[in-house]
Amino acid sequence: MEAKATLHYARISPRKVQIVCDLIRGKDTRTAEAILMQTPKAASELLLKLLKSACANAENNHEMNPDALYVSETYANPGPILKRGMARARGGYARILKRTSHITVVVKEKE
């Protein structure tokens, strides 16, 4: 049995989120929570909130033991890209890509 939490359209690049996802994948939820609280990355706040949500989903919706949970999967897929621009020298134009992410955290119970 698994429980999952997803965040769609987060205004952060999936490449930045993937760095933090790699830190907590495979860890038990208490350790993962401690790692996220001490990580000075913008994505760690989003992932901490998602991890707590996934644990709450596991406990309340699937009657899992909260002490036996671990992070089985976590990944960040690219969402739609907001295309913006900025004026440059000699009448030029530079495109600015504001990337978004769809972040998923899946927790499972240890057997």
C-alpha positions in Angstrom: 0.0 0.0 0.0 1.2 3.5 -0.8 0.1 7.0 -0.2 1.1 10.0 -2.4 1.0 13.7 -2.4 1.5 15.9 -5.4 2.1 19.6 -6.0 1.3 21.0 -9.5 2.6 24.2 -11.1 5.3 25.0 -8.4 7.2 28.0 -9.6 10.6 26.4 -9.3 12.8 24.6 -11.9 12.5 20.8 -11.8 16.3 20.6 -12.0 16.6 22.5 -8.6 13.9 20.3 -7.0 15.5 17.1 -8.2 18.7 17.8 -6.2 16.6 17.8 -3.0 14.5 14.8 -4.0 17.7 12.7 -4.3 18.5 13.6 -0.7 15.4 12.0 0.8 14.6 9.1 -1.6 14.7 5.8 0.3 14.9 7.3 3.8 12.3 6.8 6.5 10.0 9.8 7.0 11.5 11.1 10.3 15.0 11.2 8.8 13.7 12.7 5.6 11.9 15.4 7.5 15.1 16.2 9.5 17.1 16.4 6.3 14.6 18.8 4.7 14.5 21.1 7.7 18.3 21.5 7.6 18.7 21.8 3.8 19.2 25.5 2.7 17.4 25.1 -0.7 14.1 26.7 -1.8 12.8 23.3 -2.8 13.2 21.9 0.7 10.2 23.9 2.0 8.0 22.6 -0.7 9.1 19.0 -0.3 8.7 19.2 3.5 5.1 20.3 3.1 4.5 17.5 0.6 6.1 14.9 2.8 3.9 15.9 5.7 0.9 15.7 3.5 1.8 12.3 2.1 2.3 11.0 5.7 -1.1 12.4 6.7 -2.7 10.8 3.7 -1.1 7.4 4.6 -2.3 7.7 8.2 -5.8 9.0 7.7 -6.8 7.6 4.3 -5.0 4.2 4.3 -4.7 3.4 8.0 -0.9 2.9 7.8 1.4 3.0 10.8 3.1 6.5 10.7 6.2 5.1 12.4 6.8 2.5 9.7 6.7 4.9 6.7 9.5 5.6 4.3 9.9 7.7 1.1 9.7 5.2 -1.7 9.5 7.6 -4.6 10.0 11.3 -5.1 10.4 13.1 -8.4 9.9 16.4 -10.1 8.5 16.6 -13.7 8.5 19.8 -15.7 5.3 21.7 -16.0 4.4 24.4 -18.4 7.0 27.1 -19.1 6.0 30.8 -18.7 7.8 32.7 -21.5 8.8 36.2 -20.7 11.3 38.7 -22.2 13.5 41.6 -21.5 14.7 44.4 -23.8 18.4 44.2 -24.6 21.0 46.4 -26.4 20.4 47.8 -29.9 16.7 46.9 -30.0 17.2 43.2 -29.1 15.1 41.0 -27.0 16.2 38.2 -24.6 13.8 35.5 -23.8 13.4 34.5 -20.1 11.9 31.1 -19.4 10.2 30.8 -16.0 10.0 27.1 -15.4 7.4 25.2 -13.3 7.4 21.8 -11.8 5.0 19.0 -10.8 6.4 17.4 -7.7 5.3 14.0 -6.3 6.2 12.3 -3.0 5.1 8.7 -2.5 5.4 6.9 0.9 5.1 3.2 1.7 5.0 1.1 4.8 7.9 -1.1 5.7 7.1 -4.8 5.9 
